[in-house]
């Protein structure tokens, strides 16, 4: 995996709440390099960091100690939509891309020394498939990637409503991988439940999904998730309506 996975750099918008040292600016104070503030010696008992100038200027005559911002680890989670539309193959193969993105996110978290987890959500009636948070081996992640690709047959992604229950309690970085072909009201109700975390949507769309629809012909369209098919007479007004809806969803 490491030979082909592309490593990218990421930085959370907020400081990490984790206690353990890592690569990202954290909320803890320790022996970092970024000056945070002055503390009384009794609150930070380290005589090596006494600031003589600040101590002299203290109106109460106390000793002041420099404390520094600690860099901390971060929990990174990749959440994957397992609805059947994610199994689509056009110009690109979505399951194959899912495996590549999983490998890239994992390799990047390993580069930073962060903890990685992954979760796949299909329909609400099925439990999500999970890769628990930790510093995982490449082999474990590769095996989970194969399981994800083999599970992209759910009739919907309604199981994403369970996603908040399986995320870390503290603020984490969540990559949400989907084609987002779900109803907009569902998406609008889902996102507020993830507000505690920093969510990065990864959108998999393929131009072939819209297709080169012909005019003045009977066209049989099939719902990629539920398998329902419908025959329509493709006329200019209907084609324009479909394209407008597609463009509006992209925005």
C-alpha positions as CSV (number, residue, x, y, z in Angstrom):
1,X,0.0,0.0,0.0
2,X,2.7,2.5,0.9
3,X,4.4,2.1,-2.5
4,X,1.3,3.4,-4.4
5,X,-0.7,5.4,-1.8
6,X,-0.3,9.2,-2.2
7,X,0.4,11.1,1.0
8,X,-1.2,14.5,1.4
9,X,-0.9,17.1,4.1
10,X,-3.8,18.1,6.3
11,X,-4.2,20.5,9.2
12,X,-7.3,20.8,11.4
13,X,-8.9,24.2,11.7
14,X,-9.0,23.9,15.5
15,X,-6.5,22.7,18.0
16,X,-6.4,19.0,18.9
17,X,-8.0,18.1,22.3
18,X,-5.8,15.0,22.7
19,X,-3.3,14.6,25.6
20,X,-0.7,12.6,23.8
21,X,2.1,14.5,21.8
22,X,1.8,14.5,18.0
23,X,2.1,16.7,14.9
24,X,-0.8,19.2,15.3
25,X,-1.3,22.3,17.5
26,X,-3.0,21.1,20.7
27,X,-4.8,22.6,23.6
28,X,-2.4,21.2,26.2
29,X,0.6,23.1,27.4
30,X,3.9,21.3,27.6
31,X,7.5,21.5,26.2
32,X,6.5,22.6,22.7
33,X,8.1,25.4,20.7
34,X,5.2,27.8,20.4
35,X,5.0,30.2,23.4
36,X,1.5,30.1,24.9
37,X,1.5,32.3,28.0
38,X,3.1,33.0,31.4
39,X,2.1,30.9,34.4
40,X,3.0,31.3,38.1
41,X,5.9,29.0,39.1
42,X,3.6,27.3,41.5
43,X,1.2,26.4,38.6
44,X,4.0,25.2,36.3
45,X,6.9,24.2,38.6
46,X,9.8,24.1,36.1
47,X,12.6,26.5,37.2
48,X,14.3,26.0,33.8
49,X,11.6,28.1,32.2
50,X,11.5,31.1,34.6
51,X,11.2,34.3,32.7
52,X,13.2,36.9,34.7
53,X,11.9,39.9,32.8
54,X,8.3,38.9,33.4
55,X,9.0,38.0,37.0
56,X,10.6,41.4,37.7
57,X,7.5,43.1,36.1
58,X,5.0,41.1,38.2
59,X,3.3,43.5,40.5
60,X,2.9,40.8,43.2
61,X,6.6,39.8,43.1
62,X,6.0,36.2,42.0
63,X,8.1,34.2,39.6
64,X,6.7,33.8,36.1
65,X,7.3,30.7,34.0
66,X,7.0,30.4,30.2
67,X,4.6,27.6,29.1
68,X,4.4,26.4,25.5
69,X,1.7,24.9,23.3
70,X,2.0,21.2,22.9
71,X,1.6,19.5,19.5
72,X,-0.9,16.6,19.9
73,X,-2.1,13.6,18.0
74,X,-5.4,13.7,16.1
75,X,-8.0,11.0,15.4
76,X,-8.8,10.7,11.7
77,X,-11.8,8.8,10.5
78,X,-12.8,7.9,7.0
79,X,-16.6,7.3,6.6
80,X,-17.7,5.6,3.4
81,X,-21.2,5.5,1.8
82,X,-22.0,1.8,0.9
83,X,-25.1,2.4,-1.2
84,X,-25.3,0.6,-4.5
85,X,-24.6,3.8,-6.5
86,X,-21.1,3.7,-5.1
87,X,-20.5,0.5,-7.1
88,X,-20.9,2.5,-10.4
89,X,-18.2,2.2,-13.0
90,X,-18.0,4.7,-15.8
91,X,-14.9,6.7,-16.8
92,X,-13.7,5.7,-13.4
93,X,-14.5,2.7,-11.1
94,X,-15.9,4.0,-7.8
95,X,-15.0,1.0,-5.7
96,X,-11.4,1.1,-7.0
97,X,-11.2,4.8,-6.2
98,X,-12.6,4.1,-2.8
99,X,-9.7,1.7,-2.1
100,X,-7.2,4.2,-3.4
101,X,-8.6,7.0,-1.2
102,X,-8.7,4.8,1.8
103,X,-5.0,3.9,1.2
104,X,-4.1,7.6,0.8
105,X,-5.9,8.7,4.0
106,X,-4.3,5.9,5.9
107,X,-0.8,6.6,4.6
108,X,-1.2,10.3,5.4
109,X,-2.3,9.6,9.0
110,X,0.7,7.2,9.4
111,X,3.0,10.0,8.1
112,X,1.7,12.4,10.8
113,X,1.6,9.7,13.5
114,X,-2.1,10.1,14.0
115,X,-4.7,7.5,14.9
116,X,-6.8,6.1,12.0
117,X,-10.3,4.6,11.9
118,X,-12.7,3.7,9.1
119,X,-16.4,3.0,8.9
120,X,-18.8,1.9,6.1
121,X,-22.5,2.7,6.3
122,X,-25.2,1.2,4.1
123,X,-28.9,0.9,4.8
124,X,-30.2,1.7,8.3
125,X,-31.3,-1.9,8.9
126,X,-27.7,-3.1,8.8
127,X,-24.9,-2.4,11.2
128,X,-22.0,-0.4,9.9
129,X,-18.7,-2.2,9.2
130,X,-16.0,-0.7,11.3
131,X,-12.2,-0.5,11.6
132,X,-11.6,0.6,15.2
133,X,-9.4,3.6,16.0
134,X,-5.7,2.9,16.4
135,X,-2.3,2.8,14.7
136,X,-3.1,0.1,12.3
137,X,-1.0,-2.1,10.0
138,X,-1.2,-1.8,6.2
139,X,-2.5,-5.3,5.9
140,X,-5.4,-4.7,8.2
141,X,-6.4,-1.5,6.2
142,X,-6.0,-3.3,2.8
143,X,-8.3,-6.1,4.0
144,X,-10.9,-3.6,5.2
145,X,-10.7,-1.9,1.9
146,X,-11.6,-5.1,0.1
147,X,-14.5,-5.5,2.5
148,X,-15.8,-2.0,1.7
149,X,-15.7,-2.6,-2.0
150,X,-17.5,-5.9,-1.6
151,X,-20.3,-4.2,0.5
152,X,-21.4,-1.5,-1.9
153,X,-24.8,-2.9,-2.7
154,X,-27.1,-1.3,-0.1
155,X,-30.4,0.1,-1.2
156,X,-29.6,3.4,0.5
157,X,-27.1,5.1,2.7
158,X,-29.6,5.7,5.5
159,X,-27.2,3.9,7.9
160,X,-25.1,7.1,8.0
161,X,-27.5,8.3,10.7
162,X,-25.7,5.9,13.0
163,X,-22.3,7.4,12.1
164,X,-22.1,9.9,15.1
165,X,-22.5,7.0,17.5
166,X,-19.3,5.3,16.2
167,X,-17.1,8.4,16.0
168,X,-14.6,9.4,18.8
169,X,-16.1,11.4,21.6
170,X,-13.5,14.2,21.2
171,X,-13.4,16.4,18.1
172,X,-11.9,14.4,15.1
173,X,-11.1,14.9,11.5
174,X,-13.7,13.0,9.4
175,X,-13.4,12.3,5.7
176,X,-16.9,11.5,4.4
177,X,-16.6,9.7,1.1
178,X,-19.8,9.5,-1.0
179,X,-21.4,10.3,-4.3
180,X,-24.0,12.2,-2.3
181,X,-26.9,10.9,-4.4
182,X,-29.1,10.8,-1.3
183,X,-32.2,13.0,-0.8
184,X,-31.2,16.5,0.2
185,X,-33.4,16.6,3.3
186,X,-31.5,13.5,4.5
187,X,-28.2,15.2,4.0
188,X,-29.4,18.4,5.7
189,X,-30.5,16.4,8.7
190,X,-27.2,14.4,8.8
191,X,-24.7,17.1,8.8
192,X,-25.8,18.9,12.0
193,X,-25.2,15.6,13.9
194,X,-21.6,15.7,12.8
195,X,-21.0,19.3,13.9
196,X,-18.9,18.3,16.8
197,X,-16.2,17.0,14.3
198,X,-14.4,18.6,11.4
199,X,-16.0,17.0,8.3
200,X,-14.3,17.0,4.9
201,X,-16.7,15.7,2.1
202,X,-15.0,13.7,-0.6
203,X,-17.4,13.6,-3.6
204,X,-17.2,10.8,-6.2
205,X,-19.1,11.8,-9.3
206,X,-18.7,10.5,-12.8
207,X,-19.8,12.4,-15.9
208,X,-21.1,9.1,-17.4
209,X,-23.8,9.0,-14.6
210,X,-25.7,11.8,-16.3
211,X,-24.9,10.2,-19.7
212,X,-25.4,11.5,-23.2
213,X,-29.2,11.3,-23.1
214,X,-30.8,11.2,-26.6
215,X,-33.7,13.4,-27.7
216,X,-37.1,12.2,-28.8
217,X,-36.5,8.6,-27.8
218,X,-37.8,6.3,-25.2
219,X,-35.2,5.9,-22.5
220,X,-35.1,3.4,-19.7
221,X,-33.6,4.9,-16.5
222,X,-32.7,2.8,-13.5
223,X,-32.2,3.9,-9.9
224,X,-28.7,2.8,-9.1
225,X,-29.5,2.2,-5.4
226,X,-33.0,0.7,-5.3
227,X,-33.0,-0.9,-8.7
228,X,-36.3,0.7,-9.8
229,X,-36.6,1.3,-13.5
230,X,-38.7,3.8,-15.4
231,X,-39.3,4.4,-19.1
232,X,-39.5,8.0,-20.2
233,X,-39.8,9.9,-23.5
234,X,-36.8,12.1,-23.6
235,X,-37.8,15.5,-24.9
236,X,-35.9,18.8,-24.8
237,X,-37.9,20.1,-21.8
238,X,-37.3,17.0,-19.7
239,X,-33.6,16.8,-20.7
240,X,-33.1,20.5,-19.7
241,X,-34.9,19.8,-16.4
242,X,-32.6,16.8,-15.6
243,X,-29.5,18.8,-16.4
244,X,-30.7,21.8,-14.3
245,X,-31.3,19.5,-11.4
246,X,-27.8,17.9,-11.8
247,X,-26.2,21.3,-11.9
248,X,-28.1,22.6,-8.9
249,X,-27.0,19.6,-6.9
250,X,-23.4,20.2,-7.9
251,X,-23.7,23.7,-6.5
